[in-house]
């Protein structure tokens, strides 16, 4: 089922075009990452679909119109910095969110367990680390048992431990069956969390699909032998190899078929070359992102 459909969405700020005809569709159960550099239009997109900003033109539809003009009760969201009363504890702050959402059946202890804050539930918000504040905000989005949760840069500004904690929390939410939409410029986190991704730059959609389909099947190989000049000559004559680059102590190349790596090593040995360094790795989302966005620079 389509949870969100965005059609030809435009947003202008005077002469500045923040969104230039954006088209996206998010299906139920997906963990959908909207990925792009700062200023690409990610937060503008979230602001529009949440009714905070008004689009210049285009349209969007939640839940295929199932909930009419009031779909927001089925959506939980954090945009930018989470704000709570600093002198209140986690439970009291969540009770305020309950009153705002008119939701009274939430198991707050269970929510706090889910975001790993139960032991600190009676501590004042101002004593929380940045990561704890973010996790409390995530708990707040789950009040009312929404079908969709939306996060804008959920790991921004966190230290490595905070990033890992938030990532685990988001994965748990996704595993519970909810649809997750997150905007981020941190590619590694999107790759670890998301099932689907849209890459946008300067308001334009550059690529969209499952994370697996965005990532190419190419394998990057690092090789070093006792005669680097001869190695480069051998690699240059293999049709499945491209992007041969001399690094400090090895040659890096891209192999379009991973099964050919073993054949390349065998060819080196048959030519009297002794491999001293062999590393192969699949392309990461970061590399694909840089490649895709470079093409539009």
N, C-alpha and C positions, 0 to 999 in steps of 0.2 A: 504494500500500500504506500502511496505517496504521502509523506508527512509534510513536505514543503516543496512547492514549485514556484520558482522565480522566473518571470518572463520579461525579457527586454528591459531590465531595470536601469534607469538613468537617475543620477543625482548630480545637480550642479550647485556650486557655491559661487554665485556670480559668474565669472568667466572660467572658473575652474571646474572641469568635469571629473568628479570623484568616481562615478560609475558610468560606464559607457556601453550600455546594452547587455547587462549581465543576465545569463540564463543558467540556472542550476536546478537540480531536482534531488531531493534527499528522500530515501526510502526508509520505512520503519525498520528499526534494529541496526541501522548503520551507525558507525562512529565516523562522522564526517568532518574532516579538517579543511578549513578555509585558510590556505597558506599563501603568504606573500610578504614582501618587505614592508617596513613601516611606511605608511602613506599610500598603500596599495588599494585601500577601500574596504578592508576587512571590517573594521568597527562601524563604518558607515552602513555596510550591508546589514550587520546585526541590528543596528539602531533602527533601520527601516522595517525589518521583518518583525521587530518587537513593538512597533508603533511609536517609537520615541522620536524618530525623524520621518519627515514626509518626502517621498520620492518625487523627482521632477516629472518622470513618466515611467511607464511600465507597471507591472503588477506582481503580486505574490499571493499564494493561496496556501493556507494551513489545513492539513488533514482532508484535502479534497473537498473542503466546505462542510465537513461533517458537523462541526460545532458552530456553524453560522458565523455571525459577526463577533463572537466572543470566544475565540480559541485560546486566549491568554491563560485561562485557568488550567489548561492542559500543558503549560510550558513553564519551566523554571529557568532562571537566567541570572548570570553575573556579568555585568559590564563594568570594566575598569576596576578601581580599587574597592574592595568590600568595606561597607560602612556599618558599624554597630555602635551601640552605646558603650563607651569605654569603661564606665563604672559598674556595668552589669555583667553577670557571668553568662556562660554559654546558654544555659537553660532559659534564663530570663530573656535573653535576646531572641532566642528561637520562639518563645511564647509570643513576643511582639510580632514576629513574622507570621505566626499562626493567626493572630487577630487581623493583620492586614489582608491575609489571603482568605480569611473566614474558613479556616480549616482546623477542626478540633480533634480529629481522630488520629493524629500522627503519634507514633511511638518515638518520643524524643530521645529516650535512652538508646533505642535501636539505631536511630540516625547518628547519634554521637559515637556509638561503637563503630558504625560503618566508616566514619571519617577519622577514627582513632583519637577521639577527644574525650571519651567517657571519663577517664581518670582526672581530667582537668575541667569537668563540666561545671564545677562551682568556683572556678577561678575567674577573676575579672578579665574582660576582653583586653584591657590595656596591658596585661601581663603576658599576653600571647606573643609568640614569635610570628614573623610574617607568614611562614608556612602554616602555622596553626590558624591564623586569621583567615587564610585562604580556604582551609579545610572547613572552618565553621561556615563560611560563605557557601561552600558546596553543600553542606548539610541544609542550609536555608533554602537552596534551590529545590531540594527534594520534598519540602513540606507541601502537602496537598497531593502527593504521589503523581507528579506530572508524567506525561508520556514522553516529553522531550525536555532535555536540559541543554542549556546553551552557556558556553564559557568563552570569554574574551581574554586571550593571553593568560590562561590559568596558572602558568608557571613563571610568569614574568617577575624578575627581581628576586627569585628564590635562590638559596644556596643549593648545592647538589643534593643534600639530604632532603630539603624541602621539596625539590623537584621530584625526587623519587617517591616521597610520601603522597604528593598530589597525583602523580602518575598512577600509583597503585589504587588510589581512591577512584579515579576516573575509570580505570579498567574494571573495578568491581561494579561500578554503576552500569557500565556497558554490558557486563556479563549478566546483570539482572534483567536484561531485555529492553532497557530504555534506549531511545535514540539519543545520541550525543552529537551536538554540533559545537565545534571549537575553532576559534580563530587563533592563529599563532604565526610567529615568524621563526620559531625554534624548530628546525626541520627534524632534528633527532627525536624530539618528543612526539611530533606528528607521526613519524614512521613507526614508533613503538606503540602508539595508542590507537591510531586510526585505521579503519578498514577502507575508507574512501577519502579522496582528496580533490580539492579544486585549487589550482594555482592561479592567482590573479596578480596583475602588476599594472599600476596606474589606471585602475578601474576596468581593465580588460581581462577576460577569462582566457588564459593561455592553454590550460589543459585540465581535464577532469576525468575521473574514473576510479577504479579500485587502485589501492596503493601498488598492488602487483602489476597492474596494467601500465601504470605510470613508469614504474621501474623497468628498464630494458633488461633483456636477458644477457647483455654483455658481461664479460668477466674481465676485471683488470688483473694483469699479471706483472709481477716484478721479477726480473731475471738478472743474474750476474754470472759471468763465466770468466775463464782465464784469458780470453781474447774478445774484448767487447766490440771491437770493430767488425770482426768476423760474425759475431752474434747479430749485430744490426743488419748486416748484409743478408743473413739467413732469414731473419724476420721479415725483411722488406719483400721477399719473394714468396711469402705465404699469404694466399688470398683472404683468409679469415682473420687476418691481423690488421689493425689500423691504429692510428694515434701513437706511433712509436716515438718515445721521448727519452732522451738521455738524462738521467738524474745523476747525483753525485757518485754513487758507487754501484748503480744498477741501471738497467733499461726498463722503463715501464711501457706497456702496450695494452691495447684492448683486443680481446679475443671474442668474436661473435658467437662462437660455439665452444662451451666449456669443455666438451669432450676432446677438443683439439689440443688442450694444454699438454696432455701426456705425450701426444705425437710430437709436439714442439720440443719437449725435453729429449725425446728419443732422437730427434733429428740433430740436436746439438751434440749429443754423445757420439752419434755416428759420424759427425764431422770433426771429432777429436776435441770438442769443447767440454771442459769440466764445469758443471754448474756448482756455484758456491753460494748462491742465494736464490730461493724460489718462494714466492708468496703469491697466492691468488685470492681475490676477493670479489664478491658481487658488487655492482654499483649500488651506492646508497642514494636515498632520496635527496640528500644534499647535493650530490653530483648531478642528478637529473634536474633538480630545481635550478641550479646555476646554469646548466646547459639550456634549459627552456627559457629562462629569463634573459640570458645573454643574447639570444636570437632577436629579442625585441628592444635591445638597448639602443 
